[in-house]
Amino acid sequence: MKEKAKYIFLVLAAVALSVMMMSCSSPAEPVIGESSGTPPKTTQTTTTAQTSSTTAKTTAATTAATTTTAATTTTTVTTAITTTTTTTTTTTIQSTPALTEQDVLIPETEATKPQTASAAPPNKMPWKETPYAAQLYVNTECYSLARAEEGALILAVYASNELVTVTAVTDNGYYRLADGGYIHTDFLSDGHYLKFSTSTSISDAVAIPKKLPASTDKEVKFYDPAKAIAYAKSNWNTDMGHCAAFAQACIGAGGVHGLSDIGSTTLYNQLMASGLGYAIELKRDTDGYIAAPDYAFPGDILFYYCANDKRMIHTVVYNGSTKYGMVKAYAHNPANDGQQRLQYIRYCYDEECNAKLDTIALFCFYRNPAIMKQPDTAPVINVRTEKSFAYFDWSADFLYNNSELVVLDYNGREVYRDKMGTDTEHSLVFYSTTEYTAYVEMHIGKDIVVKSNEVKFNVEEAAKKN
């Protein structure tokens, strides 16, 4: 009995040892990339662990493996140990070079087209713009355009004295506005904007001082009478606006904005309330002309006063005087070119009034020091002779309020000097064939005198007087 037990123990021990040896001899899971020799071309390894271990299968295996034979009294015992069998499956994908357009032909679409930087759009503006930041005022009712060229689409209408913001100026004479529109440079001006209370704007009361103020030496740096006169010279015959509206536009071109254009009385009262100058009463002579005072300067404003209606009925822009000292002026309604002595109607145009218009109010702006100074250029005089006559003409590129023509003989003695006002031509007759020299002197205000070039000339001796 002991022998059988010993035998059975040895068999069981052998079986257990065999099972252990089988478990130990199972191949280890391969390690990727650690094999010797040429590196594998494996780009992807998939390991699948398949486990067959259930209680039912183990019980069946144990039953099947255990067989007891009574006849031989030999018992074969197979001990089935529950094990986990791992089956490793390795999938190897051969690595290949990256595909190129030559390897795979893809139909070209908008989405697959190579993206390149688009070229900058061509400059569609035939003009050049220079940055220019300013706030300017509309000096004449006008409109803005979509482009800086005549005939372009109209964007907006602007009233006189309206303030606009400018961002650039073009080389063909337009300002670009902050909103993208364009206005020609002729219609915008810099300067000063006046604001008035309602009572001042509509007041009908008129007061004309009969004496000059104690001091007229104040300055108005933002009113440029040269620009006002330039505007008047270009627009006196446009028939756009009545007399007060024309004068208001001239003043606006000179740099003063915010004045009313609805009538002469309101314009006069606003100027008087502005602090920009002073007024003085003048009288017309029996022929209806006005003698120009020495202190008047081109760009000042004249108002005709009706004593019966107690209001201003006409407005003109002073342009100096003739050689005979009579007022010259630009005007609308009726139009006046500023080159001849001014003569307006003698009586009020109101048929029920018909009063004489003898009283004139001259409004003088305080002087702009930029204008009342020694100019950088000199006037130029020319002379043409015909027999015993000499014909003179002269010009200047600055404003002045009076001038004098001077003629010297061959010894340098002054043989002629006379005031020419703001006239620019004159003629003289001579009774000697000697050589003469002529020049003009122009007066700016009271103290500045500018001399022209000198011209020499000879004339034939005139017939002796009878």
Disulfide bonds with the S-S distance in Angstrom:
none
